[in-house]
Amino acid sequence: MLQDLTPICRIAVEAARAIMEIYERPESWAVQTKTDASPVTKADLRANEIIVTALATLTPEIPVLSEESPWVGGDAATYWAVDPLDGTKEFLKRNGEFTVNIALVVEGVAQIGVICAPALKTLWAGVCGDATLGSALPWAARAQLSALDPQTIATSAWQKISVMNNPAHQSIISHSVAPLARSSLPAFPTPPLRIVGSRSHGSFDYPQWLVPLVSGATMITRGSSLKFCLIAQGEADLYVRAGPTCTWDTAAGHAILAAAGGQVVDAQTRAVLTYPDPRQVRNPDFVAYALRKTAL
C-alpha cells in the first residue's frame, strides 16, 4: 500500500526519532520564544533540518514551506508543507501529544499527508488526490511502530482507517460539504456528537450554523494534528478551530482526513479549505468533520 509513500514516512520517522532523543533530555531543550510568542526548541529545529534536507534531496523540484524555515519558493503551485514539531507546547508539557506533519499541496489542495506521533510511535498516511502514486484513491492508513526506525516502515503492519471505522458510528460519513451547505443541518449521530478540541488553545463561540449540533456533545481534548487523526479513524466527529493556524498546522491532517472520508471547511463560508499561496499561510477559522448525511 505504501510503496510510493515509504520515503516520506521514513523522513517523518527519522525526524520523530531525533525529537525523542531530545525529549528524553529536558536539559537540552534550549527553549526560545519566537516573534509570535510561540515557543521553539532544539527539537523543532533539529527535526526541521532533517525534513527539509531530506525533501530537498528526494524532490529537488518541489520547494518546502516549513514553520521553521524561510519560504524561498516564490509562487509555486506545488509545494511541501511541513511542521517539524506540531504541538511544541505539548512537547514542553511532556504529555506526548505532539506530531511531525508533512503534506504535499498541489494547486491549493492538500493531496498527500503523513503524520507521525513520536511519543506514541504511531504513523498516519493518506492520499486523496495524486493518481501518479498508482493506488486506488482515496486511501488512509495507520501503523503502530515497534520502534522509531525508518528502515522498518516498508514492513510495518498498516491498518486502513476511515471515519466509518467505529462500529457505533457506521452512519457518520460525508465526502463533500453538501450536507453542511444546505439549510437543514446534518442529523445528530447516536450516541451524541463527539467534539475534539485543542488541549492548549481555548474554546470559542461556535458559528451559528453549528450551535444546534454542539448541545449535549461529548468533549475530547488532544494536542497538535492528532485531532484530525482522531476524526479520520472514526473516534471523533468534529473539530472547530478559531484563532491563528497556518498551512503547516493543517495540511497533513486535512489530507489524511479527506482520504478517510471527512473534510475541512471554512467555518463561515463552509467552502473546503484550500492552500493556494505558500506566501499567505494563515488559515481562516475552520471546521474539520465527519458527520452523517442529512436526509433530504
Residue, then its C-alpha position, 0 to 999 in steps of 0.5 A: m500500500l505504501q510503496d510510493l509513500t515509504p520515503i516520506c514516512r521514513i523522513a517523518v520517522e527519522a525526524a520523530r526519532a531525533i525529537m525523542e532523543i531530545y525529549e528524553r533530555p529536558e536539559s537540552w531543550a534550549v527553549q526560545t520564544k519566537t516573534d509570535a510568542s510561540p515557543v521553539t526548541k532544539a527539537d523543532l529545529r533539529a527535526n526541521e533540518i532533517i525534513v527539509t534536507a531530506l525533501a530537498t534531496l528526494t524532490p529537488e523540484i518541489p520547494v518546502l514551506s516549513e514553520e521553521s524555515p524561510w519560504v524561498g519558493g516564490d509562487a509555486a503551485t506545488y509545494w511541501a508543507v511541513d511542521p517539524l514539531d506540531g504541538t511544541k507546547e505539548f512537547l514542553k508539557r511532556n504529555g506526548e501529544f505532539t506530531v511531525n506533519i508533512a503534506l504535499v499541496v498541489e494547486g491549493v489542495a492538500q493531496i498527500g499527508v503523513i503524520c507521525a506521533p513520536a511519543l506514541k510511535t504511531l504513523w498516519a498516511g493518506v492520499c486523496g488526490d495524486a493518481t501518479l502514486g498508482s493506488a486506488l484513491p482515496w486511501a488512509a492508513r495507520a501503523q503502530l511502530s515497534a520502534l522509531d526506525p525508518q528502515t522498518i516502515a516498508t514492513s510495518a503492519w498498516q491498518k486502513i482507517s476511515v471515519m466509518n471505522n467505529p462500529a457505533h458510528q457506521s452512519i457518520i460519513s460525508h465526502s463533500v460539504a453538501p450536507l453542511a451547505r444546505s439549510s437543514l443541518p446534518a442529523f445528530p449521530t447516536p450516541p451524541l456528537r463527539i467534539v475534539g478540541s485543542r488541549s492548549h488553545g481555548s474554546f470559542d463561540y461556535p458559528q451559528w450554523l453549528v450551535p444546534l449540533v454542539s448541545g449535549a456533545t461529548m468533549i475530547t481534548r488532544g494536542s497538535s494534528l492528532k485531532f484530525c487523526l482522531i476524526a479520520q479513524g472514526e473516534a471523533d466527529l468534529y473539530v472547530r478551530a478559531g484563532p491563528t493556524c497556518t498551512w503547516d498546522t493543517a495540511a497533513g491532517h486535512a489530507i489524511l482526513a479527506a482520504a478517510g472520508g471527512q473534510v475541512v471547511d471554512a467555518q463561515t463560508r463552509a467552502v473546503l479549505t484550500y492552500p493556494d499561496p505558500r506566501q499567505v499561510r494563515n488559515p481562516d477559522f475552520v471546521a474539520y468533520a465527519l458527520r452523517k448525511t442529512a436526509l433530504 
